Amino acid sequence: MAYSNYSSLNRAQLTFEYLHTNSTTHEFLFGALAELVDNSRDANATRIDIYSEKRPELRGGYMLCFLDDGTGMDPNEATHVIQFGKSSKRSSESSQIGQYGNGLKSGSMRIGKDFILFTKKDNTLTCLFLSRTFHEEEGLDEVIVPLPTWDLNTREPMTSDPEKYAIETELIYKYSPFKNEQQLMEQFNKIESSSGTLVIIYNLKLMDTREPELDVETDHQDILMAGTPAEGVKPERRSFRAYAAVLYIDPRMRIFIQGHKVRTKRLSCCLYKPRVYKYSSTRFKTRAEQEVKKADHLAKIAEEKAREAESKRLALEAKSGDDLSKESRAILRKAQDAAMMLRRDADMKRKIQETKQKALKEPKELSFIFGVNIGQRDLDGMFVYNCSRLIKMYEKTGPQLEGGMACGGVVGVVDVPYLVLEPTHNKQDFADAKEYRHLLKSMGEHLAQYWKDSNIAQKGIVKFWDEFGYLSASWSAPPSSEQRYKRRRGMEIPLTIQCDKCLKWRTLPFQMDAVDKRYPDSWVCLMNPDSTQDRCDAPEQKQNFPCGILKRDKQTAEDKQRELTEKIKLQQEKLQALQKTSTIKSATDVKKLPLDVSMKPSTVSSPQATRSSERSLARPRSPPLPSHLKNAPSAPPARAGPQRPTRTPAPPPPAKVEQSRVRAAAKPPPSAPKPASKAPAKTPPPSRSSRTPAKASPVKPAPASQRKRIIEQEDSEEEEEEEEEEEEEEDEQNDSEEESEEEEPQTKKSKMAAALGNRGKAVEKAPPPKRSKVAEASEKAPEQDPEKDTKNAQKGEAPDKGLLVEVRVNKEWFTGKVVAVESNKQSVRWKVKFDYVPRSTPKDRWVFKGSDEVRLMRPPSPISQTPDTQQETEKGPAPMEPDTTQPGTSREVTDSLVTMMRTMLRYFFPPDFRIPKDDVNSMTAEELVAFPLKEYFQQYELGLQSLCNSYQSRADARAKAVEEKSSNAEIKLKEADEKLQKLRTNIVALLQKVQEDIDINTDDELDAYIEDLLTKGD
């Protein structure tokens, strides 16, 4: 169909408002600046200068300029700039960054309202002016772009329409900062190379405070994001200098900001122990499928054109017949040549389509590079590049998402080509979110493998970071600035620097005096101390990183079958548990229930809890009881009520109902009740501290009101147990080891509880024994704190559990509580949950009991004592609590330790301490344990340091005085020598006048001659 047939149809128009709409795609302002830097790189520029010029009359107070020495643009190429979406760089095989033909317009309009472009190429000077101010002032809806051109040599306008040229220049003079042709030519003169481009953006966008979004005043060597705090923000999101340093994966262009060179980085060369992993996948198909469709479309069009040309050729051959005239032969030859060329083009495009179709099934290969950022460990994550251009930075993946110290400080780098992933128009994300998530997931798997290969965790994470000067417990704290740590970091990562002349990267050998050395912006290969790399014609060294391999755990057929069998068994157990449960609808249903069943509604436990309980079976037993508790006399059967419940390990139950049954079975019976037929009203209601649900027995049920109280009490007890279990599960989930839940094995106390339980059953047949007076008195006494007693009864049988301790983490002490205990024949381990730690520090830690890393903060309160200890307290005077960091210490040893502690505190007592020195003599053991030792030794160290400093200053003063005296003595000695020498010279002269033939040449001869004269005179 002819083009003339479309002349009456409506056409889409680009309105002026689209300039603003298009700019809003850049949420990250530095991304808009990077669009202009990308254009310079695509133009093969070797240098770009980004600087500001003060212009108080303009909005924002300055202009932002981008000047490069690239290939520039001629007038025809400059017209492509004003065509939205047209780009000559669009190609699947292209290594250039620009693909959409939109970066200059969207980026410049995001920074300011107006921009003017000056470009030079092939003896032509071209100016392009795009101004929103002009459109607003003139009330225009269409986008109008003046584009005047001049001859480079004559500076005369190159135009066939003088009137058009006059209108264009008049608009530029009116709405741009340059008011005449001379000022325009001054901007062209800034392009000193044979070709290049200058982009000037003005009337900058402002914040709500009426200040420009880009801050050029705070740091005169940088461009900062205004209103962004220096703390808590990644440097690349605050400083454009820092962002430009990592903008390209292999920088080959010098970038200058405000006249100072940016120290660009090859990120993979700035990491400790880098390692590369090869990765291939067939998942990345979206971009490749688009290319296949495009190639197929082009191949079909070329095939149609070839067939049409061949048909035309055949028609001409048939028409010409025997006509051998010159004109007919020329027409036929032309048609044959056209048909042959179009057929060749169609065949070539068909081969391209077949090649791309075949490549669609082939896996895409990528290289993941991982290394540790020992320069600033909190700057970690994945840096994802596309065609060497940074798209995403500091992306957390794999173990880094868990927030622990595992894989902390590790940086990953990957360069993804266009055929694998396509970026969005603003180059801050990827178009296919699903495939990008798959990429991050794959990087997370390789990151975990790198962490294993680096052996950092095996050697100790804290120890590893301590070697490089990270002495603070805060993860975001900078490393130590001590010289030895700086040298240690410098030895592990050699400096890589780019030659300012040949743009090749050189790795400098480590030198002790090169630490913190400031290299000049114009560094060249000649300055390289390495003799093999000290000239520009020497080849650039290739990056040779060790290769790693992702090791996947392959499941055998037996493992798969076993896992499937376990899942089936688990589901069957769940089904059985659900079938056994019954709904309670009335009080009658409650009476029918067996009393050993928990009154709490059953809920099916999760497979995770089942797995954790399975793991807990393999845990070592809790440590034995201290001797004074183990040998304590057991309570009579009537006092079995305060016995603490014991949670015995059982096979993984499918439902919480069965778990509650296990707990109920393990609990001892309540205080021995008298037969209900005798005195049911005299039976006291069970206290909350007893925590003992009733056993199934033939005893008559209690009255309805009392039974109701018992049921409510048991419900509340079960809820408290549920809360306690949830707290334990949360504690275990934060554990840095692989435990997910802490289940305590049965200890000797659980056996005692079982024995008491059996004794309680025998009460039904035997008459109740007589109660002792102590037992009756204690029963009449009011309960001290039943809630605390109840919670402490839930926390297991380990005597150390619940202790308040202090643990040293990175040379700092943090308070916490023992939440779990593990013991074996050699040692006992405590799991301490901290009260408060910095966000970057784990919330809990395993420590060895009695080690230097843990100390007892204060003795356990009477509430946390075991029942046997409480009974022993009732029978006699309360003994001092034992030090749980040493098993079974006697009272004499404790008293001697208290005496030694008092003596030590008095001996080293610092002056002006907030606690008087005399108060130490009257402190009890508990007060001594709670003594603020940290503050005590800090003040002692300060006083000792002050004393040492006074001694040092006194010694320095004495040394200085002795030095001055010595210097004065040397000066006087020198003056005396000069006088003596002068005197000798005068004596020789005097002797020569008296006796002319005398010959004295040395001082020794003179001394001997004078002595001889004196001797003769005598």
KESEPA-264791 format. One record per residue (C-alpha): x, y, z. Coordinates in steps of 0.5 Angstrom, whole numbers, padded with zeros to 4 digits, always signed. Example, Ala and Ser with C-alpha at 12.3 -4.5 7.8 and 13.67 -1.06 7.14 Angstrom:
REM residues 2
+0025-0009+0016 +0027-0002+0014 
END
This chain:
REM residues 1018
+0000+0000+0000 +0003+0007-0002 +0005+0012+0003 +0000+0017+0000 -0006+0013+0003 -0004+0014+0010 -0003+0022+0009 -0010+0022+0012 -0009+0018+0018 -0008+0021+0025 -0001+0021+0028 +0002+0020+0035 +0005+0026+0038 +0010+0028+0043 +0008+0033+0047 +0012+0038+0052 +0010+0035+0058 +0013+0028+0056 +0020+0031+0058 +0018+0031+0065 +0015+0025+0065 +0020+0021+0062 +0025+0024+0067 +0021+0021+0073 +0024+0014+0071 +0031+0016+0075 +0029+0015+0082 +0036+0015+0084 +0039+0022+0082 +0046+0019+0081 +0043+0014+0076 +0041+0020+0071 +0049+0023+0072 +0051+0016+0070 +0047+0017+0063 +0051+0022+0061 +0058+0019+0063 +0055+0013+0059 +0054+0017+0053 +0062+0019+0053 +0064+0012+0054 +0060+0009+0048 +0063+0015+0044 +0070+0012+0046 +0072+0018+0050 +0079+0017+0054 +0077+0023+0059 +0071+0026+0062 +0071+0032+0066 +0065+0033+0070 +0065+0040+0074 +0060+0046+0076 +0060+0053+0074 +0057+0059+0079 +0051+0062+0076 +0048+0066+0081 +0042+0069+0076 +0040+0061+0075 +0036+0057+0079 +0040+0053+0083 +0046+0058+0083 +0050+0054+0078 +0051+0050+0072 +0053+0043+0071 +0058+0041+0065 +0060+0034+0062 +0066+0035+0057 +0069+0029+0054 +0074+0028+0048 +0070+0023+0045 +0068+0022+0037 +0063+0028+0037 +0057+0028+0033 +0056+0031+0026 +0049+0035+0024 +0046+0029+0022 +0048+0025+0028 +0046+0030+0032 +0039+0030+0030 +0038+0023+0033 +0039+0026+0040 +0032+0029+0039 +0029+0023+0036 +0026+0019+0042 +0028+0012+0042 +0032+0012+0036 +0039+0009+0037 +0045+0007+0033 +0048+0003+0038 +0042-0002+0039 +0045-0009+0037 +0045-0016+0041 +0052-0016+0040 +0054-0009+0042 +0058-0008+0048 +0056-0001+0048 +0051+0001+0054 +0046+0005+0051 +0041+0002+0047 +0034+0005+0048 +0036+0012+0045 +0033+0016+0051 +0039+0017+0056 +0041+0024+0055 +0034+0027+0055 +0031+0023+0061 +0038+0024+0065 +0039+0031+0063 +0031+0033+0064 +0032+0029+0071 +0038+0034+0073 +0035+0041+0071 +0030+0044+0066 +0034+0046+0061 +0040+0043+0057 +0045+0046+0051 +0050+0041+0048 +0056+0043+0044 +0059+0038+0039 +0065+0038+0035 +0067+0033+0029 +0069+0033+0022 +0070+0041+0021 +0063+0042+0024 +0061+0045+0030 +0054+0044+0032 +0049+0046+0038 +0043+0043+0040 +0038+0047+0045 +0033+0043+0049 +0029+0048+0054 +0023+0047+0058 +0023+0054+0060 +0023+0056+0053 +0017+0052+0052 +0013+0054+0058 +0015+0061+0057 +0012+0061+0049 +0006+0056+0051 +0008+0051+0046 +0006+0044+0047 +0010+0041+0041 +0018+0040+0043 +0022+0044+0039 +0029+0044+0039 +0034+0049+0035 +0040+0046+0032 +0045+0051+0029 +0051+0049+0025 +0058+0053+0024 +0064+0051+0020 +0070+0049+0024 +0075+0054+0021 +0071+0060+0018 +0066+0060+0024 +0061+0061+0019 +0054+0058+0020 +0053+0052+0015 +0045+0053+0013 +0041+0054+0007 +0036+0058+0010 +0039+0064+0014 +0032+0066+0017 +0031+0059+0020 +0039+0060+0023 +0037+0067+0025 +0031+0064+0029 +0035+0058+0032 +0040+0063+0035 +0035+0068+0037 +0032+0063+0042 +0039+0060+0044 +0041+0068+0046 +0034+0069+0050 +0033+0063+0054 +0040+0060+0055 +0046+0063+0059 +0050+0065+0053 +0047+0071+0050 +0051+0072+0044 +0055+0068+0038 +0062+0070+0042 +0060+0066+0048 +0057+0060+0044 +0064+0060+0041 +0068+0060+0048 +0064+0054+0049 +0066+0050+0043 +0073+0053+0045 +0073+0048+0051 +0073+0042+0047 +0081+0042+0046 +0081+0035+0042 +0080+0034+0035 +0073+0032+0037 +0068+0032+0043 +0062+0034+0046 +0060+0039+0052 +0053+0038+0055 +0051+0044+0060 +0045+0043+0064 +0042+0049+0068 +0036+0051+0072 +0037+0045+0077 +0031+0042+0080 +0031+0044+0088 +0029+0040+0094 +0023+0043+0099 +0028+0047+0102 +0029+0051+0096 +0036+0048+0095 +0039+0044+0089 +0039+0037+0090 +0046+0036+0088 +0051+0039+0093 +0057+0042+0090 +0059+0047+0096 +0061+0042+0102 +0066+0038+0098 +0070+0042+0093 +0072+0036+0090 +0066+0032+0089 +0058+0032+0088 +0054+0030+0094 +0047+0028+0094 +0044+0034+0099 +0040+0032+0105 +0044+0025+0105 +0047+0024+0112 +0054+0021+0112 +0053+0016+0117 +0049+0010+0116 +0049+0011+0108 +0053+0007+0103 +0058+0012+0100 +0056+0010+0093 +0049+0013+0095 +0052+0020+0098 +0058+0021+0094 +0058+0021+0086 +0066+0020+0086 +0065+0014+0090 +0059+0012+0085 +0063+0013+0079 +0069+0009+0082 +0065+0003+0081 +0061+0005+0075 +0064+0000+0070 +0067-0007+0072 +0073-0005+0067 +0074+0002+0067 +0078+0005+0061 +0076+0012+0061 +0079+0017+0066 +0074+0021+0070 +0075+0028+0073 +0070+0031+0078 +0071+0038+0080 +0078+0038+0076 +0080+0032+0081 +0081+0025+0078 +0077+0019+0080 +0081+0013+0083 +0077+0008+0079 +0077+0001+0081 +0077-0006+0078 +0073-0008+0084 +0075-0016+0083 +0082-0013+0084 +0080-0010+0091 +0078-0016+0095 +0082-0021+0099 +0083-0028+0097 +0078-0027+0090 +0076-0034+0087 +0072-0034+0081 +0066-0039+0080 +0064-0041+0073 +0056-0042+0072 +0052-0044+0066 +0044-0045+0066 +0039-0045+0061 +0034-0041+0065 +0036-0034+0062 +0031-0035+0055 +0027-0028+0055 +0032-0024+0052 +0034-0029+0047 +0027-0031+0045 +0026-0024+0043 +0032-0024+0039 +0030-0030+0036 +0023-0027+0034 +0026-0021+0031 +0031-0025+0027 +0025-0029+0025 +0022-0023+0023 +0027-0020+0019 +0029-0026+0015 +0021-0027+0013 +0022-0020+0010 +0028-0021+0007 +0025-0027+0004 +0019-0024+0001 +0024-0018-0002 +0028-0024-0005 +0022-0027-0008 +0019-0021-0011 +0026-0019-0014 +0026-0026-0017 +0019-0026-0020 +0021-0019-0023 +0027-0022-0026 +0024-0028-0029 +0018-0023-0032 +0024-0019-0035 +0027-0025-0038 +0021-0027-0041 +0019-0021-0043 +0025-0019-0047 +0026-0026-0050 +0030-0025-0056 +0031-0017-0055 +0038-0016-0055 +0038-0009-0055 +0043-0005-0050 +0038-0002-0046 +0034-0008-0045 +0040-0012-0043 +0042-0007-0038 +0035-0007-0035 +0035-0015-0034 +0042-0015-0031 +0040-0010-0026 +0034-0014-0024 +0039-0020-0024 +0044-0017-0019 +0038-0014-0015 +0035-0021-0014 +0042-0024-0013 +0044-0019-0007 +0037-0020-0004 +0037-0027-0004 +0044-0027-0001 +0041-0022+0004 +0035-0027+0005 +0040-0033+0006 +0044-0029+0011 +0039-0027+0015 +0036-0034+0015 +0042-0037+0018 +0043-0032+0023 +0036-0034+0025 +0038-0041+0025 +0044-0040+0029 +0040-0036+0035 +0035-0041+0035 +0040-0046+0036 +0044-0042+0041 +0037-0041+0045 +0038-0048+0047 +0045-0047+0049 +0046-0046+0057 +0049-0039+0058 +0055-0038+0062 +0057-0033+0067 +0063-0032+0072 +0062-0030+0079 +0068-0027+0083 +0068-0027+0090 +0072-0024+0095 +0073-0021+0102 +0073-0013+0103 +0078-0013+0109 +0078-0005+0107 +0071-0004+0110 +0067-0010+0112 +0060-0007+0112 +0060-0006+0105 +0059-0013+0103 +0054-0016+0098 +0053-0017+0090 +0055-0012+0085 +0051-0014+0078 +0054-0011+0072 +0051-0011+0065 +0055-0010+0059 +0061-0007+0064 +0056-0002+0067 +0054-0003+0074 +0046-0004+0075 +0045-0007+0082 +0050-0006+0088 +0050-0009+0095 +0045-0014+0094 +0045-0019+0099 +0044-0026+0098 +0044-0033+0100 +0047-0033+0108 +0048-0026+0108 +0040-0025+0108 +0040-0029+0115 +0044-0023+0118 +0049-0027+0122 +0057-0026+0121 +0057-0032+0116 +0059-0029+0109 +0059-0022+0112 +0064-0018+0109 +0064-0022+0102 +0063-0018+0096 +0061-0022+0089 +0062-0019+0082 +0058-0021+0076 +0058-0018+0069 +0051-0020+0065 +0051-0019+0058 +0045-0017+0054 +0043-0024+0052 +0042-0026+0059 +0039-0020+0062 +0036-0014+0059 +0036-0008+0064 +0031-0003+0065 +0031+0004+0061 +0034+0008+0068 +0039+0002+0068 +0038+0001+0076 +0034-0006+0075 +0033-0011+0070 +0027-0012+0066 +0025-0019+0068 +0025-0020+0075 +0024-0027+0075 +0030-0029+0072 +0034-0024+0076 +0032-0027+0082 +0034-0034+0079 +0041-0030+0078 +0041-0028+0086 +0039-0035+0088 +0045-0038+0084 +0050-0033+0087 +0047-0035+0094 +0049-0042+0093 +0056-0040+0090 +0057-0035+0096 +0056-0041+0101 +0061-0045+0097 +0066-0039+0097 +0065-0039+0105 +0067-0046+0105 +0073-0046+0101 +0076-0039+0104 +0076-0043+0111 +0074-0037+0115 +0069-0040+0119 +0073-0046+0121 +0079-0041+0123 +0074-0037+0127 +0071-0031+0124 +0072-0026+0130 +0080-0028+0130 +0080-0027+0122 +0077-0020+0123 +0082-0018+0129 +0088-0020+0124 +0086-0014+0120 +0084-0009+0126 +0077-0010+0127 +0077-0010+0134 +0070-0007+0136 +0064-0011+0137 +0060-0006+0132 +0060-0009+0125 +0060-0002+0122 +0066+0000+0126 +0072+0002+0121 +0078-0002+0122 +0084+0000+0127 +0088+0006+0124 +0094+0003+0127 +0100+0002+0122 +0101-0005+0123 +0094-0006+0121 +0094-0002+0115 +0101-0006+0113 +0097-0012+0114 +0091-0010+0110 +0096-0007+0105 +0100-0014+0104 +0094-0018+0103 +0091-0013+0097 +0096-0010+0092 +0095-0004+0089 +0092-0003+0082 +0093+0003+0079 +0091+0006+0072 +0096+0009+0067 +0094+0016+0065 +0097+0015+0059 +0096+0008+0056 +0090+0007+0060 +0093+0000+0062 +0092-0003+0069 +0098-0004+0073 +0099-0008+0080 +0105-0005+0084 +0109-0009+0088 +0108-0008+0096 +0112-0003+0099 +0112-0002+0107 +0113+0006+0105 +0107+0006+0100 +0102+0005+0106 +0097+0011+0105 +0101+0014+0100 +0098+0019+0096 +0099+0018+0088 +0099+0023+0083 +0093+0024+0078 +0098+0024+0072 +0101+0017+0074 +0104+0013+0069 +0108+0007+0067 +0114+0010+0068 +0113+0011+0076 +0112+0003+0077 +0117+0000+0081 +0116-0006+0077 +0122-0006+0072 +0117-0011+0068 +0111-0006+0068 +0115+0000+0067 +0113+0002+0060 +0107+0003+0056 +0108-0002+0051 +0109-0007+0056 +0102-0012+0056 +0097-0011+0061 +0097-0017+0066 +0091-0021+0066 +0087-0023+0072 +0089-0030+0074 +0084-0032+0080 +0084-0039+0083 +0077-0043+0080 +0072-0046+0085 +0067-0051+0084 +0060-0051+0087 +0060-0058+0090 +0052-0060+0091 +0050-0066+0095 +0048-0071+0091 +0042-0076+0094 +0042-0083+0092 +0036-0087+0091 +0036-0090+0098 +0036-0083+0101 +0030-0081+0097 +0027-0087+0099 +0028-0086+0106 +0026-0079+0106 +0020-0081+0103 +0018-0086+0108 +0019-0082+0113 +0015-0077+0110 +0009-0082+0110 +0010-0084+0117 +0010-0077+0119 +0003-0076+0116 +0000-0082+0118 +0002-0080+0125 -0001-0074+0124 -0007-0077+0122 -0008-0082+0128 -0007-0076+0133 -0012-0072+0129 -0017-0078+0130 -0015-0079+0137 -0017-0072+0139 -0024-0070+0141 -0028-0064+0142 -0030-0061+0149 -0037-0058+0148 -0040-0059+0156 -0038-0060+0163 -0040-0067+0162 -0035-0068+0156 -0030-0066+0161 -0032-0071+0167 -0031-0076+0162 -0024-0074+0160 -0018-0078+0163 -0014-0073+0168 -0007-0075+0165 -0009-0072+0159 -0008-0064+0158 -0014-0060+0158 -0011-0055+0152 -0014-0056+0145 -0009-0060+0141 -0005-0057+0135 -0001-0061+0130 +0006-0060+0131 +0011-0058+0125 +0016-0062+0122 +0021-0057+0124 +0019-0058+0131 +0020-0066+0130 +0026-0065+0127 +0029-0061+0132 +0027-0066+0138 +0030-0072+0134 +0037-0068+0134 +0036-0066+0141 +0036-0074+0143 +0043-0074+0141 +0045-0068+0145 +0050-0070+0151 +0047-0071+0158 +0046-0065+0163 +0052-0064+0168 +0051-0067+0175 +0048-0064+0181 +0053-0061+0186 +0054-0066+0192 +0051-0062+0197 +0044-0062+0192 +0045-0069+0190 +0046-0072+0197 +0041-0067+0200 +0035-0072+0204 +0029-0073+0200 +0023-0070+0202 +0017-0074+0205 +0011-0076+0200 +0007-0071+0203 +0012-0066+0201 +0012-0068+0193 +0008-0062+0191 +0014-0057+0190 +0018-0062+0186 +0020-0059+0179 +0017-0062+0173 +0022-0066+0168 +0021-0066+0161 +0024-0073+0158 +0026-0074+0151 +0021-0078+0147 +0021-0080+0140 +0018-0074+0136 +0011-0074+0137 +0006-0072+0131 +0002-0067+0135 +0002-0062+0141 -0003-0067+0145 +0002-0072+0145 +0008-0068+0147 +0003-0065+0153 +0002-0073+0155 +0009-0074+0155 +0010-0068+0160 +0004-0070+0164 +0007-0077+0165 +0013-0074+0167 +0011-0070+0172 +0010-0072+0180 +0003-0073+0183 +0000-0067+0187 +0001-0067+0195 -0001-0073+0197 -0009-0073+0198 -0013-0076+0203 -0018-0080+0201 -0024-0076+0198 -0029-0080+0202 -0026-0078+0209 -0025-0070+0208 -0026-0067+0201 -0027-0060+0203 -0020-0060+0207 -0016-0062+0201 -0013-0055+0199 -0013-0053+0192 -0006-0054+0189 -0002-0048+0188 +0001-0046+0181 +0008-0047+0184 +0006-0054+0184 +0005-0055+0176 +0003-0062+0177 -0004-0065+0174 -0007-0070+0177 -0006-0077+0175 -0011-0082+0173 -0013-0086+0179 -0020-0089+0182 -0021-0084+0187 -0027-0080+0187 -0027-0073+0183 -0027-0067+0187 -0033-0062+0187 -0035-0059+0180 -0033-0052+0183 -0026-0055+0185 -0025-0059+0179 -0027-0052+0175 -0021-0049+0179 -0016-0055+0177 -0018-0055+0170 -0017-0047+0169 -0011-0048+0173 -0008-0053+0169 -0010-0049+0163 -0006-0043+0165 +0000-0048+0167 +0000-0051+0160 -0001-0044+0157 +0006-0042+0161 +0009-0048+0158 +0007-0046+0151 +0010-0039+0152 +0016-0042+0155 +0017-0047+0149 +0016-0041+0144 +0022-0037+0148 +0026-0043+0148 +0025-0044+0140 +0026-0037+0139 +0033-0037+0143 +0035-0043+0139 +0033-0040+0132 +0038-0035+0134 +0044-0040+0135 +0050-0039+0131 +0050-0047+0131 +0045-0051+0127 +0041-0053+0133 +0033-0050+0132 +0031-0052+0139 +0034-0054+0146 +0031-0060+0149 +0034-0062+0156 +0035-0070+0157 +0033-0073+0163 +0038-0072+0169 +0038-0075+0176 +0033-0071+0179 +0028-0073+0174 +0029-0080+0176 +0028-0077+0183 +0021-0074+0181 +0019-0081+0178 +0021-0084+0184 +0017-0079+0188 +0011-0080+0183 +0011-0088+0185 +0011-0086+0192 +0005-0082+0191 +0001-0088+0188 +0002-0092+0194 -0001-0087+0198 -0008-0089+0195 -0007-0096+0199 -0003-0094+0205 -0005-0089+0210 -0002-0082+0210 +0004-0082+0214 +0005-0076+0220 +0008-0070+0217 +0013-0066+0221 +0013-0060+0224 +0017-0056+0219 +0013-0059+0213 +0007-0056+0217 +0010-0050+0218 +0012-0049+0211 +0005-0051+0208 +0002-0045+0213 +0007-0040+0211 +0005-0036+0205 +0008-0037+0198 +0014-0032+0196 +0013-0031+0189 +0009-0037+0186 +0009-0034+0179 +0017-0034+0179 +0017-0041+0182 +0013-0043+0177 +0017-0041+0171 +0023-0043+0174 +0020-0050+0175 +0019-0050+0167 +0026-0049+0165 +0029-0056+0166 +0033-0059+0171 +0040-0056+0169 +0043-0053+0176 +0047-0048+0172 +0041-0046+0167 +0038-0039+0169 +0045-0036+0171 +0046-0029+0170 +0053-0028+0167 +0058-0024+0163 +0061-0026+0156 +0067-0023+0153 +0065-0021+0146 +0071-0018+0142 +0074-0015+0148 +0068-0012+0151 +0063-0015+0156 +0056-0017+0155 +0051-0019+0160 +0046-0025+0159 +0043-0031+0162 +0044-0038+0161 +0039-0041+0157 +0042-0048+0155 +0047-0053+0158 +0051-0058+0154 +0056-0063+0158 +0061-0069+0157 +0067-0072+0160 +0072-0066+0159 +0068-0060+0159 +0061-0056+0160 +0058-0051+0155 +0053-0046+0157 +0049-0042+0152 +0048-0035+0154 +0043-0031+0151 +0045-0023+0151 +0041-0018+0154 +0043-0013+0149 +0048-0013+0144 +0049-0009+0138 +0045-0011+0132 +0051-0014+0128 +0053-0018+0134 +0050-0025+0135 +0044-0025+0140 +0047-0031+0143 +0054-0035+0144 +0056-0042+0147 +0062-0041+0152 +0066-0046+0156 +0064-0046+0163 +0070-0044+0167 +0074-0040+0161 +0076-0033+0161 +0071-0031+0156 +0065-0032+0162 +0064-0030+0169 +0059-0030+0174 +0055-0023+0174 +0051-0025+0181 +0049-0031+0185 +0043-0035+0183 +0037-0032+0187 +0033-0036+0192 +0028-0037+0187 +0032-0041+0182 +0034-0046+0187 +0032-0053+0186 +0027-0056+0190 +0032-0060+0194 +0036-0054+0196 +0029-0051+0198 +0028-0056+0203 +0035-0056+0206 +0034-0049+0207 +0027-0050+0211 +0031-0055+0215 +0037-0051+0217 +0040-0044+0216 +0041-0042+0209 +0048-0044+0207 +0052-0039+0202 +0050-0041+0195 +0056-0044+0191 +0060-0042+0185 +0057-0045+0180 +0063-0044+0175 +0067-0049+0180 +0063-0056+0181 +0062-0057+0189 +0066-0052+0192 +0065-0052+0200 +0064-0046+0205 +0071-0046+0207 +0073-0045+0200 +0068-0040+0199 +0070-0036+0205 +0077-0036+0203 +0075-0033+0196 +0071-0028+0199 +0077-0026+0204 +0082-0026+0198 +0077-0022+0194 +0076-0016+0199 +0084-0016+0200 +0085-0016+0193 +0080-0010+0192 +0083-0006+0198 +0090-0007+0195 +0088-0004+0188 +0083+0001+0190 +0083+0007+0186 +0083+0014+0189 +0076+0017+0188 +0072+0011+0187 +0065+0012+0188 +0064+0006+0193 +0068+0008+0199 +0074+0003+0201 +0072+0002+0208 +0065-0001+0205 +0069-0007+0202 +0070-0010+0209 +0063-0011+0210 +0061-0013+0204 +0057-0020+0203 +0059-0025+0198 +0053-0023+0194 +0055-0016+0194 +0062-0018+0192 +0060-0022+0186 +0055-0016+0184 +0061-0011+0185 +0062-0007+0179 +0069-0010+0177 +0069-0007+0170 +0068+0000+0172 +0073-0001+0178 +0079-0004+0173 +0077+0002+0168 +0078+0007+0174 +0084+0003+0176 +0087+0003+0169 +0086+0011+0168 +0090+0012+0175 +0095+0007+0173 +0096+0011+0166 +0096+0017+0169 +0101+0015+0174 +0105+0012+0168 +0104+0019+0164 +0107+0023+0170 +0113+0018+0171 +0114+0019+0163 +0113+0026+0163 +0118+0027+0169 +0123+0022+0166 +0122+0026+0159 +0123+0033+0163 +0130+0030+0166 +0132+0027+0160 +0131+0034+0157 +0135+0038+0162 +0141+0033+0162 +0141+0034+0154 +0141+0041+0155 +0146+0041+0160 +0150+0036+0155 +0149+0041+0150 +0152+0047+0154 +0158+0043+0156 +0159+0041+0149 +0159+0048+0147 +0163+0051+0152 +0168+0045+0151 +0169+0047+0144 +0170+0055+0146 +0175+0052+0150 +0179+0048+0145 +0178+0054+0140 +0181+0059+0145 +0187+0054+0147 +0188+0053+0139 +0189+0061+0139 +0193+0061+0145 +0198+0056+0142 +0198+0060+0135 +0200+0066+0139 +0205+0063+0143 +0209+0060+0136 +0208+0067+0133 +0212+0070+0139 +0217+0064+0140 +0219+0065+0132 +0220+0073+0133 +0224+0072+0139 +0228+0066+0136 +0227+0066+0128 +0230+0059+0127 +0225+0055+0131 +0221+0050+0127 +0215+0048+0131 +0209+0045+0127 +0205+0041+0131 +0202+0042+0138 +0206+0036+0141 +0212+0039+0139 +0210+0046+0142 +0208+0043+0149 +0215+0039+0149 +0218+0045+0147 +0215+0050+0153 +0216+0044+0158 +0223+0044+0156 +0224+0051+0157 +0220+0051+0164 +0225+0045+0166 +0231+0049+0164 +0229+0055+0167 +0228+0051+0174 
END
